[in-house]
Amino acid sequence: MRRALRALIPLTAAGLLISAAPALAAHRAPGFSVTTTASSVASRSDRRPDAGGLYDAASNKTFISWSGQAADTYVQAYDHRTGAWTAPKRIAAGESGSHNYPTMVEAADGHLLIIRGMHNTRTVISRAPRAHSLDGTWTETEVAAGDAASYPMPVKLADGTLYVFYRETTNQVDPAANTDFRPMKYIVSKDSGKTWQNSVQLTGKPRAFGSSGRADHLDEIYVGQLRYQRETGRIQFVYTLAGGGPDQHKHDVYHRDVYYLSFDPRSLHFFSAAGRDLGTQVDDQEQEQYLKVADTPIELPGGVKSPDYILQVGSQSDGKPFVTWFQFDTAGAPHDHAAAWTGRKWESREVATGLRLREIEPLGHNVWRVYATRDGLPDIETYLLTGGRVWKAESVIKTPKPVQRVEVITGFRDPARILASGASTARDVSVADGDIYVAGVER
């Protein structure tokens, strides 16, 4: 009861109450129903809030994917006509790596694809044999164009073109490269995932965005989230930097700063929030001059990296971007931030404390729902963010056990609105004791 009451009290930033906008005043908190689709099966996963599941109108089914024991890929389907979930179906081996998580997209021909970046090594795509269905024996293909890949983020454009953005571990293909040089690249398919080209082949540039040779050695990119805007045709990104720090070349010791950029698939050009055309490759000078949202110090507060790996990106009603993230204080407690682009600069503020921001969902009228969790506790708390600035508590989604990942299902249809992977009790993926939950707004 105490936690539920706390969740309904508006939080403060810098000791001041952030008042609710008129758009929020009329909002009625929804009731969420929660279904446990599989019990004690989820392993620890590093999946970003992107492409965990989708709604397929042709079959009137929702499809989800998740990481089970040894990070193996499992899928399930919900039939909206019968109200029934299928049993978990294993379709691919995860090779015992929490980074080897599945992402799901539906190709233009209706076939489901599961895309995995097998940490630092290769891109692997599993394809369903039947359109609009999980049934049958899936085929598996290694995509040579996506070599040395981690953290795949797939996007299907309005015309059916598939993009998969991924981070390259460059020293796997060039042993002379430093271990903390890990830029972003992408692969593209125009034939429903049958053939692929990468960004190097398409642009002639060695990377899409990232840096090399920084004095602080933070030349690794961690994209927290990407988001496809059907209205503009562009893809938005929010990310942070990582690396060894000023004294060493070492993988992912420190994190630093928050950045935003967008990508136009028609021209293959990247753009700043101010609209500056950065061409087909973004370098460190452009990154620092045009893309930075917020500065954070190089330090390990409470022994953890800051900002976190998970960040979120969205748009205000006028199309200007906003981002959210959490970073840590000296004791290692999370502090939650939102920053909105005004047209001239980024306005940042602390909106809450104690929350791990997991995912955001557009509700219309310049309002987004934020899904958040608290370390070691069950339940998902929801908040409303208006214009990237105004924050208000909304509701609590009750889950039997703690949750580690939340993803809004692409094109969702209630009661399958979000996929929530339960937190495993161990970092070792051989332990798979987290639940799989799907939640939606009650009708």
Stockholm file with secondary structure:
# STOCKHOLM 1.0

chainA/1-443         MRRALRALIPLTAAGLLISAAPALAAHRAPGFSVTTTASSVASRSDRRPDAGGLYDAASNKTFISWSGQAADTYVQAYDHRTGAWTAPKRIAAGESGSHNYPTMVEAADGHLLIIRGMHNTRTVISRAPRAHSLDGTWTETEVAAGDAASYPMPVKLADGTLYVFYRETTNQVDPAANTDFRPMKYIVSKDSGKTWQNSVQLTGKPRAFGSSGRADHLDEIYVGQLRYQRETGRIQFVYTLAGGGPDQHKHDVYHRDVYYLSFDPRSLHFFSAAGRDLGTQVDDQEQEQYLKVADTPIELPGGVKSPDYILQVGSQSDGKPFVTWFQFDTAGAPHDHAAAWTGRKWESREVATGLRLREIEPLGHNVWRVYATRDGLPDIETYLLTGGRVWKAESVIKTPKPVQRVEVITGFRDPARILASGASTARDVSVADGDIYVAGVER
#=GR chainA/1-443 SS CHHHHHHTSCCEETTEECCCCHHHHTCCCCCEEEEEEEEEEECCCCCCSSCSEEEETTTTEEEEEEECGGGCEEEEEEETTTTEECCCEEEECCTTCTTCCCEEEECTTSCEEEEEEETTTEEEEEECSSTTCCCSCCEEEEEGGGTTEEEEEEEECTTSCEEEEEEECGGGTCTTSCTTEECEEEEEESSTTSSCEEHHHHHSCSCSBCCSCCTTCCEEEEEEEEEEETTTTEEEEEEEEEESCTTCCCTTSEEEEEEEEEEETTTTEEECTTCCEEETCBCHHHIIIIIEEECCCSCCGGGSCSSCSCCEEEECTTSCEEEEEEEECTTSCEEEEEEEECSSSEEEEEEEESCEEEEEEEEETTEEEEEEECTTCEEEEEEEEETTTEEEEEEEEEEEEEEEEEEEEEEEETTEEEEEEECCSCSSTTCCCEEEEEEEECC
#=GC SS_cons         CHHHHHHTSCCEETTEECCCCHHHHTCCCCCEEEEEEEEEEECCCCCCSSCSEEEETTTTEEEEEEECGGGCEEEEEEETTTTEECCCEEEECCTTCTTCCCEEEECTTSCEEEEEEETTTEEEEEECSSTTCCCSCCEEEEEGGGTTEEEEEEEECTTSCEEEEEEECGGGTCTTSCTTEECEEEEEESSTTSSCEEHHHHHSCSCSBCCSCCTTCCEEEEEEEEEEETTTTEEEEEEEEEESCTTCCCTTSEEEEEEEEEEETTTTEEECTTCCEEETCBCHHHIIIIIEEECCCSCCGGGSCSSCSCCEEEECTTSCEEEEEEEECTTSCEEEEEEEECSSSEEEEEEEESCEEEEEEEEETTEEEEEEECTTCEEEEEEEEETTTEEEEEEEEEEEEEEEEEEEEEEEETTEEEEEEECCSCSSTTCCCEEEEEEEECC
//
